[in-house]
Amino acid sequence: MSDRELKFMQQALDLARQGMNNGIGGPFGCIIVKGDTIVGRGCNSVSSTNDPTAHAEVVAIRDACKNLQTFQLTDCEIYTSCEPCPMCMGAIYWARPKKVYFGASRHDAAAAGFDDSLIYKELTASLHDRIIEMVCLGSEKANEVFSEWKEKPDKIDY
């Protein structure tokens, strides 16, 4: 690991500590870098905003996309204090950065009280075996909207 990467990871860790110590949320921080410039920052703010999606990575992705005025981060790197959870992984893949660096592992997070193993298990379970009931309702009408999307001449693909 180069000094550059270590410097950026330290900034993500600093954000994690700062957010935690200021009562913003759990001990997670993330920065997004384009070239050598930080374009997005986020710390976990779940408890202070009452938003279960306000994980550091999601907050940083929103910040970077706003600052860069784009919904794709193809030329960016993500530095996050911990291995991303399933939700953050989804957001990261949608944002399409070129690389993700993380500090602690998901197992380290679990040992600190942030255990996502249930969600990892649920993602591979069939619909009828999930803890939260998942019911398909209105498939035909829902697919009409997809048909309209396919025909929409001014759509923005992503």
C-alpha angles and dihedrals in degrees: 000000000000127000088252093059093042090051092053093045089052089055090053089049091048089054090050092052093043093051092046094048093045092053094246095126147293126338099279130116135174139183130188119214131197111190101322097328126099105231100171138029134184143163127191108278101167097124098040094049099032087232116133089197094057095103116150094254094049092047091049093047091051090048094048094046091050092048094046093038093229139102094221126069097192096147095043138097125215121217112191130174093229140026105276119259120234093270093050091046088056091050091047093052091048090051092049103213117178096237144006124208118192135184116203121030126242087253090056088051091050090052088054092052101270101109116170096170091111091058093048088052094046092052091063096040120101116254094256092050097054121111092229108056114244115201126184107221129173098004095160095053092041090055090052087067090052089051090052089050092053090054096043105117097201099045120136110226119220 
